[in-house]
């Protein structure tokens, strides 16, 4: 079951010339560095761990409303989760609270954790419909891989983390701090691992502030584009890599786009620009600060937790884990990539990866083999 590909994703068929990349033209010297980022998006994990104001406990009434909406939406969609929209997933009471949560995600600290969905009681289908329906109120779901999956499954599929064409979420390895190719990434925890697998978040704004203060010459390197590996998921007319910087300064916003593993593995392409020693030093410092216990926030998932993260201000990571031997108990998260209707403006070069920079119609992965967007209930 599936639906037609969105019009914004058709932009991927256009050839992009990486040698004509126009981005961060105004950030060419230390004197051009953007000002220190102030406000709630530049947070310290050590402080947020004490406040705990990012944890949204769902009431019984809210859970019942979400569950009832999921059941009705499944019936109205003929069991096709990919066809669930806000119109058939009404939240007359919870929608106001969800709107406030979205405001914190997009314009505040950049994340929230909703706790309390009874996923064991509901089972996978209703849980998936509830998760997808909640996400639909934040924006349309985008494809997460070449198969057109708009409902993703984060499970160990036995892939080799060192395989340049493997996605790290299909392994038990630690992911390292990174962003995804979308505005908001959502995770619903169905099952936890036997040990490990904890989630971690860090503010890219805080990392930038530290580097701007302590090593401005390295902070400047973060505004220069690098080759980033597509890991074998190559859109029509594109190369096996694309070019974007870790940090972008656009319309008074710093936006993060980062995956160190994919920057490193892109060096396998002969025509990819080589990383200079100073660039490597800058990326190493960025990674070191992302893992600073004072900066990062550790978060343990419980079954029924929904984590929502703004990809343009935060990085996320998860620890490696040991899974259960029984398949029915193995770690299992559902994932959504959402194009926020309240997203920030992005410069045109982001279309290399996001397919479009149109707010509400951008992000995701589409390749020549992608036939239709679909929401499978199993990891395939």
C-alpha positions in Angstrom: 0.0 0.0 0.0 1.3 3.5 -0.7 0.7 7.0 -2.0 2.0 9.1 -4.8 5.3 10.9 -4.4 5.1 14.6 -3.4 5.7 17.3 -6.0 8.5 18.8 -4.0 10.5 15.6 -4.3 10.5 15.9 -8.1 13.2 18.6 -7.7 15.6 15.7 -7.1 15.6 14.9 -10.8 17.4 18.2 -11.5 21.1 18.1 -11.9 23.0 20.1 -9.2 26.4 21.4 -10.0 28.5 21.1 -6.8 31.2 23.3 -8.2 28.7 26.2 -8.4 27.5 25.8 -4.8 26.5 29.1 -3.4 26.3 29.0 0.4 27.8 30.9 3.3 29.3 33.4 0.9 29.3 36.0 3.7 31.3 33.8 6.1 34.8 33.9 4.6 36.8 35.1 7.6 36.8 35.0 11.4 35.4 38.6 11.4 32.4 37.3 9.4 31.4 34.6 11.9 27.8 34.9 13.0 27.2 36.3 16.5 26.9 34.1 19.6 23.6 32.3 19.6 21.4 33.4 22.5 18.2 32.0 23.7 16.7 28.6 24.6 18.2 26.7 21.6 21.7 27.1 23.1 21.4 24.9 26.1 23.6 22.8 28.4 22.6 19.2 28.9 23.8 19.3 32.5 21.2 22.1 33.2 18.3 20.5 31.3 18.9 17.2 33.1 18.0 19.0 36.3 15.0 20.9 35.0 13.3 17.9 33.3 10.8 20.4 31.8 11.1 18.7 28.4 9.3 15.6 29.6 5.6 15.7 28.7 3.6 13.2 30.7 0.3 12.3 28.9 -2.9 12.2 30.9 -5.3 9.3 30.8 -7.8 11.5 28.9 -5.2 12.5 26.3 -4.1 8.9 25.8 -7.7 7.8 25.3 -8.2 10.6 22.8 -5.1 9.6 20.8 -6.0 5.9 20.9 -9.6 6.6 19.7 -8.2 8.8 16.9 -5.9 6.0 15.8 -8.6 3.4 15.7 -10.9 5.7 13.7 -8.1 6.7 11.3 -7.2 3.1 10.6 -10.8 2.4 9.7 -11.2 5.6 7.6 -7.9 4.8 5.7 -8.7 1.2 5.1 -5.8 0.2 7.3 -3.3 2.2 5.2 -1.3 4.2 7.7 0.3 6.2 4.9 -3.1 7.7 4.2 -3.7 9.1 7.7 -4.1 12.9 7.8 -5.1 15.3 10.5 -8.5 15.4 8.9 -9.2 11.8 9.9 -7.0 12.0 13.0 -8.7 14.8 15.0 -7.4 15.8 18.4 -10.0 18.2 19.7 -8.4 18.5 23.2 -4.7 17.4 22.8 -4.1 19.5 19.6 -3.7 22.7 21.7 -1.0 21.1 23.9 0.6 19.6 20.9 0.8 23.0 19.3 2.6 24.3 22.3 5.0 21.4 22.2 5.7 22.1 18.6 6.5 25.7 19.4 9.1 24.6 21.9 10.6 22.2 19.3 10.8 24.7 16.4 11.5 27.9 18.3 12.7 26.9 21.7 15.0 24.2 23.1 14.4 22.0 20.0 13.0 18.8 21.5 10.4 17.2 23.7 9.7 13.7 25.0 6.0 12.6 25.3 5.6 9.7 27.7 2.7 7.3 28.4 1.4 5.7 25.2 0.4 2.1 26.1 2.1 0.5 23.2 2.1 -3.0 24.7 -1.7 -2.8 25.2 -2.3 -1.3 21.8 -0.1 -3.5 19.7 2.0 -2.4 16.7 -0.7 -1.4 14.3 -2.6 1.0 16.6 0.7 2.3 18.1 2.0 3.0 14.6 -1.3 4.7 13.6 -1.2 6.8 16.8 2.4 7.8 16.2 1.8 8.6 12.5 -1.3 10.5 13.3 0.4 12.7 15.9 3.2 13.4 13.5 0.7 14.4 10.8 -0.3 17.4 12.9 3.3 18.6 12.8 3.8 18.1 9.0 3.7 15.6 6.2 5.9 12.5 6.5 8.9 12.1 4.2 10.6 9.1 2.7 13.5 7.8 4.9 15.2 5.5 2.5 15.2 4.3 -1.1 12.2 2.1 -0.5 10.0 5.0 0.1 9.3 4.2 3.8 7.6 7.1 5.5 7.2 5.0 8.7 10.7 3.8 9.5 11.8 0.9 11.7 14.9 1.3 13.8 16.1 -2.2 14.4 19.2 -4.2 14.2 19.1 -5.9 10.8 22.6 -7.3 11.1 24.2 -4.7 8.7 27.9 -4.0 8.9 28.5 -0.5 10.4 31.7 -0.2 8.3 29.8 -0.9 5.0 29.7 2.4 3.2 26.3 1.6 1.8 24.8 0.6 5.2 22.6 2.8 7.3 23.9 2.8 10.9 20.4 2.5 12.5 20.2 -1.0 11.0 23.1 -2.1 13.3 23.8 -2.4 17.0 26.7 0.1 16.8 26.8 3.5 18.3 25.5 6.0 15.7 27.6 9.1 16.6 26.1 12.6 16.8 24.3 13.5 13.6 21.3 15.1 12.0 18.7 13.6 9.6 17.6 15.0 6.3 14.3 16.5 7.5 12.9 19.2 9.7 11.7 17.1 12.6 12.7 13.5 13.4 10.3 11.6 15.7 10.9 8.3 17.4 8.4 6.0 19.2 9.8 3.4 21.4 8.1 0.0 21.2 10.8 -2.2 22.8 14.1 -1.5 24.5 17.4 -3.4 24.2 18.7 -5.8 26.8 21.3 -3.2 27.6 22.5 0.1 26.1 20.9 2.0 23.3 20.3 5.2 25.3 19.4 8.4 23.4 21.6 11.5 23.5 21.0 15.0 22.3 23.2 18.1 22.1 22.7 21.7 21.0 24.7 22.5 17.8 24.1 26.2 18.8 26.0 25.6 22.1 28.8 23.8 20.2 29.1 26.7 17.8 29.3 29.2 20.7 32.1 27.3 22.3 34.1 26.9 19.1 33.5 30.6 18.2 35.0 31.6 21.6 37.8 29.0 22.0 38.9 28.4 18.3 37.3 30.8 15.9 39.6 29.7 13.1 38.1 26.2 13.4 34.6 27.5 13.8 35.1 29.2 10.4 35.9 25.7 8.9 32.4 24.5 9.9 30.9 27.0 7.4 32.8 25.4 4.4 31.1 22.6 2.4 32.2 19.0 2.6 31.4 16.0 0.5 28.7 13.8 2.2 28.1 10.2 1.3 24.6 9.3 0.1 25.4 5.7 1.2 24.1 4.2 -2.1 20.8 6.0 -2.1 21.4 8.2 -5.1 18.6 10.4 -6.7 18.2 10.8 -10.4 21.1 12.7 -12.0 23.0 13.1 -8.7 26.5 11.9 -7.7 27.1 9.4 -4.9 27.7 12.4 -2.6 26.5 15.9 -2.1 28.1 19.1 -0.9 27.0 20.9 2.3 28.7 22.5 5.2 28.1 21.5 8.8 26.8 25.0 9.6 24.9 27.3 7.4 24.2 31.0 8.1 21.0 32.0 6.3 18.4 34.6 7.1 19.8 35.2 10.6 19.7 31.5 11.5 22.5 29.0 12.0 21.4 25.6 10.7 23.2 22.3 11.4 23.5 19.5 8.9 26.0 16.9 10.0 27.0 13.2 9.9 30.7 12.6 10.4 30.6 9.0 9.3 29.2 10.1 6.0 31.7 12.9 5.6 34.5 10.5 6.2 33.2 7.8 3.9 32.6 10.3 1.1 36.4 10.4 0.7 36.0 7.1 -1.1 34.9 9.0 -4.2 37.8 10.1 -6.3 36.3 13.4 -7.4 35.2 14.4 -3.8 37.1 17.3 -2.4 39.8 16.2 0.0 39.5 17.1 3.7 42.3 19.4 4.8 44.1 18.9 8.1 42.5 22.1 9.5 39.1 20.9 8.4 39.6 17.5 10.1 40.8 19.4 13.2 37.6 21.4 13.2 35.4 18.3 12.8 37.3 16.6 15.6 36.7 19.5 17.9 33.0 19.6 17.0 32.7 15.8 17.8 34.6 16.3 21.0 32.3 19.0 22.2 29.2 17.1 21.2 30.3 14.3 23.6 31.2 16.7 26.4 29.1 15.5 29.5 28.3 19.2 30.3 26.9 19.8 26.8 25.0 16.6 25.9 21.8 15.3 27.5 21.4 11.6 28.1 17.9 10.2 27.8 16.6 6.8 28.5 13.6 5.6 26.4 10.7 3.7 27.9 8.2 1.8 25.8 5.5 4.3 24.7 7.9 7.3 24.7 7.7 9.7 21.7 10.8 11.8 21.1 10.6 14.8 18.8 13.7 16.6 17.7 14.4 19.7 15.6 17.1 18.6 13.1 18.2 22.1 12.3 19.4 23.1 15.8 20.2 19.8 17.5 22.2 16.6 16.9 21.1 13.2 18.1 22.9 10.0 18.9 22.4 6.6 20.5 24.8 4.3 22.3 25.6 0.9 21.0 23.5 -1.9 22.5 23.2 -5.6 23.3 19.9 -7.0 22.1 17.7 -9.7 23.4 18.1 -13.2 21.8 14.3 -13.5 21.4 13.0 -11.7 18.3 9.8 -10.6 20.1 11.8 -8.7 22.7 14.4 -7.1 20.5 14.9 -3.3 20.5 12.4 -1.7 18.2 11.7 2.0 17.5 9.4 3.6 14.9 10.6 6.7 13.2 9.1 9.6 11.3 10.8 12.3 9.2 8.5 15.3 9.1 8.4 18.4 6.9 7.3 21.1 9.4 4.7 23.6 8.2 6.5 26.0 10.6 10.0 25.3 9.3 12.7 27.8 8.9 14.0 29.1 5.5 16.8 27.0 4.1 19.2 28.1 1.3 18.8 26.5 -2.2 21.8 24.1 -1.9 19.9 22.1 0.7 17.7 20.9 -2.2 20.6 18.5 -3.1 19.6 16.4 -0.1 16.2 17.7 0.8 14.8 17.6 -2.7 13.3 21.0 -2.2 13.7 23.9 0.2 9.9 24.7 0.2 8.6 24.9 3.7 6.3 22.0 4.4 7.4 20.1 1.3 11.0 19.1 1.7 13.3 16.4 3.1 13.6 12.7 2.5 15.2 10.2 0.2 13.9 9.5 -3.3 15.9 7.4 -5.9 15.0 6.0 -9.4 13.8 2.8 -7.8 11.4 4.5 -5.4 7.9 3.6 -6.7 5.5 4.9 -3.9 5.6 6.2 -0.4 4.5 3.5 2.1 4.3 2.8 5.8 5.2 -0.9 6.5 4.4 -2.4 9.9 7.5 -4.6 9.8 11.2 -3.7 9.3 12.1 -4.7 5.7 
